[in-house]
């Protein structure tokens, strides 16, 4: 007897999204079930193309359908539809689904390096990504991405961001000469933030990553008040001074009612390229311990690697320049964990989709 669509759906109800803790049928992930003889094709539409459990869910879903009597082949097509945590408002940017701030309690912890590699990693996984260099006083993003030309300007005086490694980018570093200092007070910083958000031709984006300046100053406050944020990612190093400062950043975002998506521990350890010995130069585990104490997710740790510094200086992020290195793989994993946290926050905010019978 031929398998039925109801049997396929019942089998797929045994597959659970490990982040959302619901089965993929009730979540509305299953689309276009097609049965032709003993072959079953179906689509799994995830909430992010950077889902860390994407491959595992595909294998599990195909296996449970293939185990049905009368089925000899089951093929799952994996797609994604990123949703926004916040409903549309006058402050929202048309076409942008999630604005994600990357901050740090202090400078020197590798925040911009993390923001650049996270943005590129999300793009490599298939997401539509933009990147704002919000560090107006020290705009390093253009150098890290090898951008040396100003953005184009439309007749309506809107900026057209250049696209590098699949990421649309805008930075004050593209608009002023390299040796010219930006000496601005708070109101001018707020105006720059507004322009980068609303006067740029971003188009359709799943994630707009914003590299904030260190600390809890004007730009961070303006960003949180200018646009609904999907959440904030905080970068720290393991030592106590950095941990103390990043706690203050957590407090700021909580006071502004911005979800803290998680903490990244950068420069977590060093592995000697000659002898393979590991050295915890700045200590180890401080970021994870702080995250556990404050009840926020720990997204992962990034090792010290001279290739990271070389890539930043040469305009090739490590996820592009040395994709199989330990640091690049760590950044790819952190990006996926961050995307998963955005999906979790979205699921907590928005109602589950109504599940109708997929097409047969």
VOPAGU-2260 file (C-alpha; in pm, 1 decimal, decimal comma):
REM VOPAGU-2260
SITE   aa  ch    i         X         Y         Z
SITE  UNK   A    0       0,0       0,0       0,0
SITE  UNK   A    1     130,9     345,1     -91,7
SITE  UNK   A    2     235,5     574,2     189,1
SITE  UNK   A    3       4,4     867,6     263,1
SITE  UNK   A    4      79,3    1229,4     336,0
SITE  UNK   A    5     -61,2    1186,8     687,3
SITE  UNK   A    6     185,0     904,9     754,9
SITE  UNK   A    7     473,3    1119,8     633,5
SITE  UNK   A    8     368,5    1405,7     860,9
SITE  UNK   A    9     326,6    1174,1    1158,0
SITE  UNK   A   10     678,6    1042,4    1102,0
SITE  UNK   A   11     819,3    1393,9    1078,6
SITE  UNK   A   12     654,2    1487,3    1408,3
SITE  UNK   A   13     922,8    1276,9    1575,8
SITE  UNK   A   14    1187,8    1526,0    1458,9
SITE  UNK   A   15    1236,3    1811,7    1704,9
SITE  UNK   A   16    1411,4    2144,0    1658,5
SITE  UNK   A   17    1662,5    2125,7    1947,5
SITE  UNK   A   18    1661,6    2502,8    1995,7
SITE  UNK   A   19    1286,5    2566,5    1980,9
SITE  UNK   A   20    1193,6    2234,8    2151,2
SITE  UNK   A   21     900,5    2167,9    1921,9
SITE  UNK   A   22     854,4    1918,3    1642,8
SITE  UNK   A   23     916,1    2047,7    1291,6
SITE  UNK   A   24     557,2    1984,1    1178,2
SITE  UNK   A   25     388,7    2191,4    1449,5
SITE  UNK   A   26     649,3    2463,5    1390,8
SITE  UNK   A   27     531,7    2487,9    1030,5
SITE  UNK   A   28     869,3    2389,6     886,5
SITE  UNK   A   29     737,1    2119,4     650,2
SITE  UNK   A   30     642,1    2237,9     302,3
SITE  UNK   A   31     555,2    2072,4     -30,6
SITE  UNK   A   32     526,3    1704,9      55,2
SITE  UNK   A   33     529,7    1514,2    -274,9
SITE  UNK   A   34     480,7    1139,7    -303,7
SITE  UNK   A   35     568,5     968,2    -628,7
SITE  UNK   A   36     553,0     592,0    -601,9
SITE  UNK   A   37     798,2     488,6    -330,3
SITE  UNK   A   38     982,3     822,4    -327,0
SITE  UNK   A   39     892,1    1107,0     -89,4
SITE  UNK   A   40    1019,8    1459,8    -139,1
SITE  UNK   A   41     957,1    1740,3     107,5
SITE  UNK   A   42    1096,4    2078,4     206,9
SITE  UNK   A   43    1212,6    2181,8     554,1
SITE  UNK   A   44    1196,4    2559,7     586,7
SITE  UNK   A   45    1413,6    2664,7     881,8
SITE  UNK   A   46    1413,3    2998,7    1061,5
SITE  UNK   A   47    1773,1    3072,4     956,2
SITE  UNK   A   48    2006,8    2939,7     686,8
SITE  UNK   A   49    2279,6    2942,1     954,5
SITE  UNK   A   50    2101,4    2684,8    1171,2
SITE  UNK   A   51    2371,8    2487,0    1358,2
SITE  UNK   A   52    2154,5    2171,8    1352,0
SITE  UNK   A   53    2061,6    2197,4     982,8
SITE  UNK   A   54    2245,9    1884,6     864,7
SITE  UNK   A   55    2140,3    1680,4    1165,6
SITE  UNK   A   56    1770,9    1761,0    1112,6
SITE  UNK   A   57    1796,6    1676,7     742,5
SITE  UNK   A   58    1947,3    1335,7     812,5
SITE  UNK   A   59    1699,1    1260,8    1089,6
SITE  UNK   A   60    1396,6    1368,6     884,7
SITE  UNK   A   61    1499,3    1163,7     581,0
SITE  UNK   A   62    1565,7     859,8     798,9
SITE  UNK   A   63    1228,6     863,9     973,9
SITE  UNK   A   64    1037,4     899,9     646,0
SITE  UNK   A   65    1250,4     635,6     471,8
SITE  UNK   A   66    1163,3     393,8     753,3
SITE  UNK   A   67     792,0     402,1     660,8
SITE  UNK   A   68     653,3      93,5     486,9
SITE  UNK   A   69     629,9     152,0     114,6
SITE  UNK   A   70     905,5     417,6     105,0
SITE  UNK   A   71    1240,6     340,3     -56,1
SITE  UNK   A   72    1374,2     696,9     -82,4
SITE  UNK   A   73    1316,9    1014,3     119,2
SITE  UNK   A   74    1469,6    1346,2      11,4
SITE  UNK   A   75    1455,9    1666,0     215,2
SITE  UNK   A   76    1525,8    2003,6      57,3
SITE  UNK   A   77    1655,3    2252,2     314,9
SITE  UNK   A   78    1549,9    2617,4     285,4
SITE  UNK   A   79    1512,2    2904,9     530,1
SITE  UNK   A   80    1282,9    3199,7     593,4
SITE  UNK   A   81    1427,6    3439,5     851,2
SITE  UNK   A   82    1160,2    3619,1    1050,4
SITE  UNK   A   83    1181,9    3935,2    1258,5
SITE  UNK   A   84    1144,2    3935,2    1635,1
SITE  UNK   A   85     993,3    4283,6    1641,5
SITE  UNK   A   86     674,3    4392,6    1460,7
SITE  UNK   A   87     699,8    4672,4    1201,2
SITE  UNK   A   88     713,5    5022,2    1348,1
SITE  UNK   A   89     800,8    5375,4    1231,3
SITE  UNK   A   90    1155,2    5313,2    1358,9
SITE  UNK   A   91    1200,7    4988,3    1161,6
SITE  UNK   A   92    1417,2    4983,8     850,3
SITE  UNK   A   93    1216,8    4855,4     552,3
SITE  UNK   A   94    1350,0    4524,5     424,7
SITE  UNK   A   95    1571,0    4449,0     726,2
SITE  UNK   A   96    1448,6    4166,7     943,5
SITE  UNK   A   97    1699,0    4166,1    1229,6
SITE  UNK   A   98    1939,6    4435,2    1350,8
SITE  UNK   A   99    2210,2    4278,9    1568,7
SITE  UNK   A  100    2449,7    4488,4    1778,4
SITE  UNK   A  101    2801,4    4360,7    1853,3
SITE  UNK   A  102    2950,2    4536,5    2155,6
SITE  UNK   A  103    3212,7    4512,2    2426,7
SITE  UNK   A  104    3265,2    4662,9    2767,9
SITE  UNK   A  105    3614,7    4779,7    2676,5
SITE  UNK   A  106    3842,2    4820,8    2376,2
SITE  UNK   A  107    4109,6    4580,1    2263,2
SITE  UNK   A  108    3907,1    4259,5    2294,2
SITE  UNK   A  109    3865,7    4199,5    1919,2
SITE  UNK   A  110    3508,5    4322,6    1889,2
SITE  UNK   A  111    3541,6    4452,5    1531,4
SITE  UNK   A  112    3724,0    4137,5    1423,3
SITE  UNK   A  113    3436,8    3936,4    1567,8
SITE  UNK   A  114    3170,3    4154,6    1402,2
SITE  UNK   A  115    3336,4    4130,6    1059,7
SITE  UNK   A  116    3386,2    3754,5    1074,0
SITE  UNK   A  117    3035,7    3695,4    1210,8
SITE  UNK   A  118    2882,2    3896,8     927,0
SITE  UNK   A  119    3086,6    3714,5     661,5
SITE  UNK   A  120    3018,2    3375,9     824,3
SITE  UNK   A  121    2641,3    3437,3     814,7
SITE  UNK   A  122    2671,3    3530,4     448,3
SITE  UNK   A  123    2868,1    3212,6     375,5
SITE  UNK   A  124    2579,7    3014,4     524,1
SITE  UNK   A  125    2338,8    3176,9     279,6
SITE  UNK   A  126    2197,3    3470,8     475,0
SITE  UNK   A  127    2154,3    3820,9     333,1
SITE  UNK   A  128    2379,3    4034,4     551,8
SITE  UNK   A  129    2475,1    4398,6     601,1
SITE  UNK   A  130    2739,2    4547,7     830,0
SITE  UNK   A  131    2747,4    4895,6     986,2
SITE  UNK   A  132    3076,2    5018,1    1128,0
SITE  UNK   A  133    2934,4    5208,6    1422,2
SITE  UNK   A  134    3273,8    5291,8    1567,4
SITE  UNK   A  135    3276,0    5643,5    1423,3
SITE  UNK   A  136    3599,9    5746,7    1597,1
SITE  UNK   A  137    3795,1    5434,9    1500,4
SITE  UNK   A  138    3638,0    5289,9    1182,8
SITE  UNK   A  139    3847,0    4980,3    1106,8
SITE  UNK   A  140    3593,4    4776,2     910,6
SITE  UNK   A  141    3699,1    4904,7     564,2
SITE  UNK   A  142    4059,2    4795,2     622,4
SITE  UNK   A  143    3951,8    4456,3     755,6
SITE  UNK   A  144    3742,3    4397,3     443,2
SITE  UNK   A  145    3980,6    4553,4     192,1
SITE  UNK   A  146    3747,2    4841,3      99,1
SITE  UNK   A  147    3934,5    5146,1     -29,8
SITE  UNK   A  148    3668,4    5332,9    -228,1
SITE  UNK   A  149    3376,8    5550,0    -111,4
SITE  UNK   A  150    3020,3    5423,8    -157,6
SITE  UNK   A  151    2814,3    5538,6    -452,1
SITE  UNK   A  152    2544,2    5798,9    -395,3
SITE  UNK   A  153    2200,7    5792,6    -558,6
SITE  UNK   A  154    2033,4    6106,0    -702,5
SITE  UNK   A  155    1822,5    6106,1    -383,0
SITE  UNK   A  156    2144,8    6138,9    -178,5
SITE  UNK   A  157    2128,9    5787,0     -41,5
SITE  UNK   A  158    2438,9    5573,1       0,7
SITE  UNK   A  159    2477,1    5250,9    -196,5
SITE  UNK   A  160    2690,2    5023,2      23,3
SITE  UNK   A  161    2968,4    4824,4    -145,0
SITE  UNK   A  162    2934,2    4447,3    -116,0
SITE  UNK   A  163    3235,1    4241,6      -6,1
SITE  UNK   A  164    3227,5    3864,3      51,4
SITE  UNK   A  165    2849,1    3885,8      21,0
SITE  UNK   A  166    2816,6    4153,6     292,0
SITE  UNK   A  167    2690,3    4508,5     228,7
SITE  UNK   A  168    2905,6    4752,8     425,5
SITE  UNK   A  169    2893,9    5116,4     533,4
SITE  UNK   A  170    3149,5    5294,8     750,7
SITE  UNK   A  171    3267,2    5643,5     837,1
SITE  UNK   A  172    3605,7    5516,3     720,2
SITE  UNK   A  173    3471,9    5525,8     363,2
SITE  UNK   A  174    3362,7    5888,3     392,1
SITE  UNK   A  175    3665,5    6067,4     541,4
SITE  UNK   A  176    4035,3    6064,2     444,5
SITE  UNK   A  177    4236,8    5791,1     622,2
SITE  UNK   A  178    4436,7    6037,1     834,8
SITE  UNK   A  179    4147,2    6265,2     927,4
SITE  UNK   A  180    4015,5    6235,5    1282,3
SITE  UNK   A  181    3642,2    6251,3    1349,2
SITE  UNK   A  182    3599,3    6502,4    1632,6
SITE  UNK   A  183    3227,9    6501,5    1707,8
SITE  UNK   A  184    3005,2    6545,0    2009,0
SITE  UNK   A  185    2698,9    6339,5    2093,9
SITE  UNK   A  186    2436,6    6500,9    1864,9
SITE  UNK   A  187    2655,8    6453,4    1557,1
SITE  UNK   A  188    2715,8    6091,0    1649,8
SITE  UNK   A  189    2340,9    6038,3    1676,7
SITE  UNK   A  190    2294,2    6193,9    1332,6
SITE  UNK   A  191    2556,7    5960,1    1183,7
SITE  UNK   A  192    2382,0    5658,0    1334,5
SITE  UNK   A  193    2050,1    5771,1    1188,9
SITE  UNK   A  194    2203,3    5816,2     843,2
SITE  UNK   A  195    2373,3    5477,0     844,7
SITE  UNK   A  196    2044,2    5313,9     937,9
SITE  UNK   A  197    1792,1    5503,6     728,7
SITE  UNK   A  198    1981,0    5677,0     444,0
SITE  UNK   A  199    2148,0    5367,8     296,9
SITE  UNK   A  200    2010,6    5144,6      20,3
SITE  UNK   A  201    2027,2    4823,7     222,6
SITE  UNK   A  202    1766,1    4631,7      24,8
SITE  UNK   A  203    1641,3    4304,0     171,5
SITE  UNK   A  204    1855,4    4175,3     459,5
SITE  UNK   A  205    1812,5    3890,2     704,5
SITE  UNK   A  206    2071,2    4036,9     943,5
SITE  UNK   A  207    2220,2    4384,9     976,1
SITE  UNK   A  208    2523,2    4352,8    1205,0
SITE  UNK   A  209    2628,2    4673,0    1382,5
SITE  UNK   A  210    2982,4    4698,4    1517,1
SITE  UNK   A  211    2945,2    4930,8    1814,6
SITE  UNK   A  212    3229,6    5128,9    1970,7
SITE  UNK   A  213    3358,4    4992,8    2302,5
SITE  UNK   A  214    3184,4    5088,5    2622,8
SITE  UNK   A  215    2834,6    5215,7    2692,9
SITE  UNK   A  216    2845,7    5560,5    2531,8
SITE  UNK   A  217    2645,9    5772,6    2289,9
SITE  UNK   A  218    2652,7    5547,2    1982,4
SITE  UNK   A  219    2531,9    5239,6    2171,1
SITE  UNK   A  220    2250,8    5438,9    2328,7
SITE  UNK   A  221    2153,0    5600,4    1996,9
SITE  UNK   A  222    2149,0    5264,4    1821,0
SITE  UNK   A  223    1924,2    5106,7    2082,8
SITE  UNK   A  224    1685,2    5402,2    2069,8
SITE  UNK   A  225    1684,6    5449,5    1690,5
SITE  UNK   A  226    1582,7    5106,3    1569,5
SITE  UNK   A  227    1429,6    4792,9    1725,7
SITE  UNK   A  228    1720,5    4556,3    1791,8
SITE  UNK   A  229    1688,1    4180,3    1758,9
SITE  UNK   A  230    1955,3    4153,9    2025,1
SITE  UNK   A  231    2313,7    4219,3    2125,4
SITE  UNK   A  232    2624,9    4001,8    2112,1
SITE  UNK   A  233    2903,2    4089,1    2355,2
SITE  UNK   A  234    3273,4    4016,2    2308,6
SITE  UNK   A  235    3519,8    3973,2    2592,3
SITE  UNK   A  236    3858,1    3823,1    2667,6
SITE  UNK   A  237    3900,9    3581,5    2958,7
SITE  UNK   A  238    4075,2    3808,2    3210,8
SITE  UNK   A  239    3892,6    3967,7    3500,9
SITE  UNK   A  240    3918,5    4330,9    3387,7
SITE  UNK   A  241    3743,5    4257,4    3057,5
SITE  UNK   A  242    3479,7    4042,4    3229,5
SITE  UNK   A  243    3403,4    4322,6    3475,0
SITE  UNK   A  244    3348,0    4570,4    3192,0
SITE  UNK   A  245    3133,8    4339,8    2979,4
SITE  UNK   A  246    2902,8    4290,2    3278,5
SITE  UNK   A  247    2829,1    4662,2    3258,2
SITE  UNK   A  248    2746,1    4626,7    2889,6
SITE  UNK   A  249    2504,2    4345,0    2974,9
SITE  UNK   A  250    2343,9    4573,7    3231,6
SITE  UNK   A  251    2309,0    4853,0    2976,1
SITE  UNK   A  252    2134,0    4637,6    2717,8
SITE  UNK   A  253    1905,5    4488,2    2979,4
SITE  UNK   A  254    1814,0    4836,8    3098,7
SITE  UNK   A  255    1733,4    4927,4    2737,0
SITE  UNK   A  256    1528,0    4604,7    2706,6
SITE  UNK   A  257    1748,1    4464,7    2432,7
SITE  UNK   A  258    1790,2    4084,5    2451,4
SITE  UNK   A  259    2150,2    3975,2    2507,8
SITE  UNK   A  260    2195,2    3696,0    2254,5
SITE  UNK   A  261    2517,8    3575,8    2408,2
SITE  UNK   A  262    2883,9    3623,6    2491,4
SITE  UNK   A  263    3190,4    3540,3    2283,6
SITE  UNK   A  264    3521,2    3473,0    2459,9
SITE  UNK   A  265    3787,8    3598,7    2219,7
SITE  UNK   A  266    4162,4    3528,1    2254,0
SITE  UNK   A  267    4055,8    3232,4    2464,3
SITE  UNK   A  268    4380,1    3037,5    2428,4
SITE  UNK   A  269    4688,3    2997,3    2211,7
SITE  UNK   A  270    4812,8    2674,0    2052,7
SITE  UNK   A  271    5178,7    2676,3    1950,5
SITE  UNK   A  272    5220,1    2600,4    1580,7
SITE  UNK   A  273    5548,4    2418,1    1646,1
SITE  UNK   A  274    5489,0    2199,4    1949,7
SITE  UNK   A  275    5109,4    2203,4    1971,2
SITE  UNK   A  276    5111,1    2307,6    2336,6
SITE  UNK   A  277    4816,2    2513,6    2454,2
SITE  UNK   A  278    4873,9    2828,4    2660,4
SITE  UNK   A  279    4597,9    3031,8    2824,7
SITE  UNK   A  280    4768,1    3369,5    2784,8
SITE  UNK   A  281    4479,3    3573,7    2926,3
SITE  UNK   A  282    4334,5    3297,5    3140,2
SITE  UNK   A  283    4049,1    3079,9    3022,3
SITE  UNK   A  284    3680,3    3032,7    3085,0
SITE  UNK   A  285    3600,8    3376,3    3225,4
SITE  UNK   A  286    3350,0    3452,8    2952,4
SITE  UNK   A  287    3163,1    3127,5    2995,7
SITE  UNK   A  288    3156,4    3159,1    3374,8
SITE  UNK   A  289    3022,0    3514,1    3350,2
SITE  UNK   A  290    2755,2    3406,4    3100,6
SITE  UNK   A  291    2639,7    3128,3    3331,9
SITE  UNK   A  292    2631,4    3362,4    3630,4
SITE  UNK   A  293    2427,2    3623,6    3443,4
SITE  UNK   A  294    2195,2    3373,7    3276,1
SITE  UNK   A  295    2288,8    3450,4    2915,4
SITE  UNK   A  296    2402,2    3212,2    2639,2
SITE  UNK   A  297    2771,0    3142,4    2582,4
SITE  UNK   A  298    2821,9    3143,2    2206,3
SITE  UNK   A  299    3175,0    3002,7    2198,8
SITE  UNK   A  300    3544,7    3075,6    2230,8
SITE  UNK   A  301    3787,8    3199,3    1965,7
SITE  UNK   A  302    4156,2    3102,9    1993,0
SITE  UNK   A  303    4445,2    3342,2    1939,2
SITE  UNK   A  304    4578,8    3296,4    1587,2
SITE  UNK   A  305    4826,8    3520,7    1407,3
SITE  UNK   A  306    4634,5    3446,8    1087,0
SITE  UNK   A  307    4341,6    3644,8    1228,7
SITE  UNK   A  308    4560,6    3953,1    1264,3
SITE  UNK   A  309    4720,2    3905,9     922,0
SITE  UNK   A  310    4382,5    3865,7     755,8
SITE  UNK   A  311    4247,8    4179,2     923,6
SITE  UNK   A  312    4548,7    4382,9     810,0
SITE  UNK   A  313    4525,3    4250,8     454,3
SITE  UNK   A  314    4148,9    4283,8     414,5
SITE  UNK   A  315    4070,8    3910,1     418,0
SITE  UNK   A  316    3872,1    3791,9     721,8
SITE  UNK   A  317    3994,5    3458,4     849,2
SITE  UNK   A  318    3669,1    3283,1     756,5
SITE  UNK   A  319    3764,9    3365,7     395,7
SITE  UNK   A  320    4145,0    3364,3     409,9
SITE  UNK   A  321    4194,2    3046,8     614,9
SITE  UNK   A  322    3853,1    2876,4     626,4
SITE  UNK   A  323    3981,4    2546,8     771,2
SITE  UNK   A  324    4177,5    2707,7    1056,8
SITE  UNK   A  325    4062,9    2657,5    1415,5
SITE  UNK   A  326    3976,4    3026,6    1452,5
SITE  UNK   A  327    3771,5    3033,3    1129,9
SITE  UNK   A  328    3577,1    2722,3    1229,8
SITE  UNK   A  329    3516,3    2876,9    1572,1
SITE  UNK   A  330    3378,2    3195,0    1411,6
SITE  UNK   A  331    3153,0    2987,7    1183,3
SITE  UNK   A  332    3017,1    2801,4    1486,5
SITE  UNK   A  333    2967,3    3121,6    1687,2
SITE  UNK   A  334    2774,7    3277,3    1396,2
SITE  UNK   A  335    2543,2    2977,2    1380,8
SITE  UNK   A  336    2488,8    2983,2    1756,6
SITE  UNK   A  337    2405,0    3354,0    1736,2
SITE  UNK   A  338    2157,3    3292,1    1453,0
SITE  UNK   A  339    1997,5    3018,3    1662,4
SITE  UNK   A  340    1956,3    3257,9    1953,9
SITE  UNK   A  341    1785,3    3511,4    1728,5
SITE  UNK   A  342    1544,7    3237,5    1617,6
SITE  UNK   A  343    1479,2    3144,9    1981,5
SITE  UNK   A  344    1404,7    3507,1    2072,8
SITE  UNK   A  345    1175,7    3534,6    1770,0
SITE  UNK   A  346     987,0    3218,2    1865,0
SITE  UNK   A  347     930,9    3354,3    2215,3
SITE  UNK   A  348     790,9    3679,0    2076,4
SITE  UNK   A  349     587,8    3578,8    1772,0
SITE  UNK   A  350     301,4    3328,1    1761,3
SITE  UNK   A  351     366,0    2995,6    1595,0
SITE  UNK   A  352     252,5    2980,4    1231,3
SITE  UNK   A  353     -75,1    2811,1    1152,2
SITE  UNK   A  354       4,4    2469,4    1011,7
SITE  UNK   A  355    -196,0    2371,3     708,9
SITE  UNK   A  356    -163,4    2051,6     511,3
SITE  UNK   A  357     139,2    2075,4     279,8
SITE  UNK   A  358      87,0    2037,0     -92,8
SITE  UNK   A  359      90,6    1682,2    -220,0
